[in-house]
Amino acid sequence: MNNDRPAAGDPRPATTAITAGRSANGMSLAPPLWASSTWVSHGLADARKRATGRRSSEFYSRYSNPTVRAFEEAIAALEGAEDAIAYASGMGALTTTILALCGSGSHIVAQRQLYAGTLAFLQGPCRRFGIDVTYVDGCQPGAFAAAVQPGRTMMILAETPSNPLLELIDLDELGAIRGPFKVVDSTFATPLGQQPLQHGIDIVMHSATKGIDGHNDATLGVIAGERDLLDEIWGYGVLHGATASPADALNALRGIRTLAVRTAHQSASALRIARELASSAHVAAVHYPGLPTHPQYALAQRQMRQPGTVLAFEVTGGQPHATSLLDRLQLARVATSLGGPETLVCHPATTTHASLTADEHAGAGIVGGLLRVSVGLEDPEDLIADLTRALEPQ
């Protein structure tokens, strides 16, 4: 995999995860929780300065908050970005970014392989607001560039690896497109898995609820990129109001400290499990960028530091077999999130992508026998035993 060796003197990502985001700490090793919604100003001039300044961190927490700001600084450092902005959820980050940069008459090029919540926003509110969207196969070389309408396309929206089939977008090809803002949802990879900004992408986005927090105890989104661009998005975000909770930012900062060791263990386990599932007679296909059988394995080796903590597989008996497997799991848990310490298994057709039509399911390759696995921190041999036992048809 791509190891992204830093320039001489620059820390490696695992070190940055420990050192970044400490602006609110003082002499404390642990970040403090600034729970206040409001700060006192020193007279009228100071109040005006805080009210009209960019991201004043001690004015009103919808504008900024010291704990949230420390989390943003940590993400910016991990992504190699000038700055970052946190939001109340991944969808808060997505919707704020789109509505800040696009308006009536704007055009977006988006890949078909997207999280269903993203698709629902593009197909619903965006359409109602007069924002047109063209969908392309993001895995097809040249598809994004061919769909761009010069002078009208404001944004290209991609997700890599994609949810739930772990399909990849060529970040170098996407970053080379001139004109529209290039926005990449990198939730599945985390900043330890890849750095889209280093490939010419304008904004990288995460549902930090997932791997970044890593403990299933925070709901948070974040974007990172150039400071001037993010300042413009921040100005809209203050009005949009998808404000990040300082308590969630505190939990996510704690999650960042162990992000490198967690993702290393989980990725190694995911690869071990993917190989085992690929050898099972009860599995029709395994989707994981770390397997040489993945159609974009070479691309994963080029642009990802590690293949990730999530895999998907299709059981041979379709949805009845998938239902039986979920009922028989004893160690892995049936739940729809990802990135936490517990291994979670979900059925995309009836959970994460339940809002899609049957035709959309078929077009996205989401079949009844497809299951998505977020690999946790358990011993992989125990997980393999659990999955192998549950795979046996009843």
C-alpha positions, 0 to 999 in steps of 0.5 A: 500500500501507499505509505506516504512517507513525509518530508524530512522532519515532518511527523508520520500520520500516527504521530500526528494523531497523537500531537495534533489538536491540543490548542485548548489543552494548556498544560493538560494532556486530556482536552478540556470540554468547553460546554459553554454556549456563550462568552462574555465580551469586554465592552462594545468594541470587543463584542462587535469584533467577536460578532463580526470576526471569522470563527470567533472561538469565544463568542457563541458556540454556533460560530465556534467553540474551543473544544470543537476548534481543537478537533478541527485542527487535528483533522486539518493536520491529519489531512494535510489541510489548511483548515477544517470545519466540524458539523453535527453529523456527516449529513450536516457536513454534506448538506452545508457544503452543497448548499454553501457552494451551489444554488438554483441553476447550479449543476453537480456531477455525482457518482452513482455509488453513494451512501443512500442518505447522500443520494436522497439529498441530491434527489430530494432537496437539491432538485427542489432547490433547482440544483441539477445532478448528473450521475455517472459510474465513478469507476469508469475512467473519464466519466466525471470529466465527460459529464462536466458542463463548463461554466455551469457545473459547480461541484463534483461529488465522489465517495471512495471507498464507496458504501457498501461495495467498496468501489474506488475512485481514481483520485488523481484523475478526479483531481486533474479536472479543472473548474468545479469544486471536487468534494470527496467523502472519505469516511470509509478510509479515514485520514489514516487510510488516504489523503484526497487533498494530496491528489488535487481534491478541494474538500475532503469530507468525513462522517466522523461518527464512524472511524474517526471517533471510533467508539460509537459515542459521538455524532459528528461530521467534518470537512477539510481543505483550503482556509479561504474556501472553508471560510466561505462555507463557514459563513453559510454554515453559521446560518444553516446551524448544523453545529458540532457538539463540544462533547462529541468533539471531545470524544472524537479527539480521544478517538483520534489519539488511537486512530492509527493503532485501531485502523491498523488492527482492524484493517489487518483483521478485515483482510484476514476475514476477507480471505477466509470468506473468499474461500467459503463455498457459501460466499458468492463474492467478497468486496474488499480493496485489499484482495487481489481479486478486487477489480481496483486492487492496483488503484488501492495499492497506489492511493491508499495507505491501508485497504480499510476496516470495512468489507462486504460479501454476498452469500450464495442463498440470497436474502433468506441466507443473509437473514439466517446468518444475521440471526445466528451471529453470536460475537458480531453484532447486527447494526448499521454503523461502522468504525467502532470497536465492535464488529457490526454486520448489516444488510444494506438493502434493508437498512443503509440503502433501504430508501432506494428503489428496486431498480436503483438497488439493481443498478448499484449491485445491492442484492438481497444476499449482500452483507456489510461488515465493519470489522472491530477490535476483536481477535480475527480468529474469533470473528472468523469462527463466528461468521463461519458458523453463521454461514452454514445453511440451516 
